[in-house]
Structure formats: C-alpha cells, structure tokens
C-alpha cells in the first residue's frame, strides 16, 4: 500500500472538540493505492495551535471523507479536479464538527506531493 499526501496545508481555524479549543486545522488530499486500486480522501484535522510556534498536532479531531475510489492509479487530471472540490468538502467536514476553516489565513505554505 502506498499513501501520499497529494496536498497538505495548515490554516487558521476554530473548533472546540473534546472540550479543547482548536485554533488551526491541517487540510489534506490523501491518495492511497493498493492492488491496482486508487482511493482519494479529503481530511481535516483540527489542532490546538495555542501559540504562533505551536504546531503540535493532535489526532482526536480528525475528520475525513472518501471522494474517489476505483480501479486504477494516480492521475494528475483527477487530482486537479479533486483539488477544486477540496475547499467545499473540507468546509462540510469542518461544519459537521462545528468548526470553521479560514482559507484566507494559511499558517504554512502548501505541500504538494
């Protein structure tokens, strides 16, 4: 099994989960290939970020949704299409957790894999 973070970026965010206030979120597009099949997931992970240099990631506020799964392999064209969907799907995941992602306030540069 090969798992690749196609996209990862941290943003300012707000969410309270397990009675802990979170002030940031990592947003990811994850590709997993195995036995001739490909799966893409969009994930949002809220973490405390209590100071500008606090990037300790907690994984108890992690939410994901499979957005594509089929026989095949990675496709740049498909990944581009999924990147267009990423903000709306991530916003849905955040809203389900009573959180919000501030897209206009990135905390790190995007990591493209």
C-alpha positions in Angstrom: 0.0 0.0 0.0 1.3 3.4 -0.9 -0.1 6.5 0.8 0.8 10.0 -0.5 -0.3 13.4 0.8 -1.1 15.0 -2.5 -1.8 18.3 -0.8 -1.3 19.5 2.8 -1.6 22.9 4.3 -2.3 24.4 7.7 -4.9 27.2 8.2 -6.1 29.3 11.0 -9.4 27.7 12.1 -11.8 27.5 15.1 -13.3 24.4 16.6 -13.9 23.1 20.1 -13.7 19.3 20.2 -13.5 17.1 23.4 -13.7 20.3 25.4 -10.5 21.6 23.8 -10.4 24.8 21.8 -8.6 24.4 18.5 -7.2 27.4 16.6 -5.8 25.7 13.5 -6.5 22.9 11.0 -4.5 20.8 8.6 -6.3 20.1 5.4 -5.2 17.2 3.2 -5.9 15.4 0.0 -4.6 11.9 0.5 -4.0 9.3 -2.2 -3.9 5.6 -1.3 -3.1 3.0 -3.9 -3.2 -0.8 -3.3 -3.6 -3.8 -5.5 -4.5 -1.8 -8.6 -7.0 0.4 -6.8 -6.8 4.1 -6.0 -8.6 5.9 -3.3 -8.6 9.7 -2.5 -9.7 11.2 0.8 -10.1 14.8 1.9 -9.2 15.2 5.6 -9.4 18.0 8.1 -7.6 17.8 11.4 -8.2 20.5 14.0 -5.3 21.1 16.4 -4.8 23.5 19.4 -2.1 25.9 17.9 -2.1 27.9 21.2 0.9 30.0 20.1 2.5 31.1 16.8 5.1 28.4 17.1 2.8 25.6 18.4 2.4 23.0 15.7 1.8 20.0 18.0 -0.8 18.0 16.0 -3.4 16.1 17.9 -5.4 13.5 16.1 -8.6 13.3 18.2 -10.3 15.9 16.0 -9.6 14.2 12.6 -12.4 14.0 10.0 -12.2 12.6 6.5 -14.3 11.7 3.5 -13.5 9.4 0.6 -14.1 11.4 -2.5 -13.0 8.9 -5.2 -12.3 5.1 -5.1 -11.9 2.8 -8.2 -9.6 0.5 -10.0 -6.7 2.5 -11.5 -3.8 4.6 -10.4 -3.0 8.2 -9.6 -4.0 10.7 -12.2 -2.8 14.4 -12.3 -6.1 15.3 -14.1 -8.2 13.6 -11.4 -6.1 15.2 -8.6 -6.7 18.7 -10.2 -10.4 18.1 -10.2 -10.3 16.9 -6.6 -8.3 20.0 -5.6 -11.2 22.0 -7.0 -13.6 20.1 -4.7 -11.3 20.2 -1.6 -12.5 23.5 -0.1 -16.2 22.7 -0.2 -15.7 19.1 1.1 -13.3 20.4 3.9 -15.9 23.0 4.8 -18.5 20.3 5.1 -16.3 18.2 7.3 -15.5 21.3 9.5 -19.2 22.3 9.7 -20.1 18.7 10.9 -17.6 19.2 13.7 -19.0 22.7 14.5 -15.8 24.2 13.2 -14.6 26.7 10.5 -11.5 27.0 8.4 -10.2 30.4 7.5 -8.9 29.8 3.9 -7.5 33.3 3.6 -5.2 32.8 6.7 -2.7 30.0 5.8 -0.2 29.2 8.6 2.3 27.3 6.3 2.9 27.1 2.6 1.1 24.3 0.8 2.9 21.0 0.5 2.3 19.3 -2.8 3.2 15.6 -3.1 
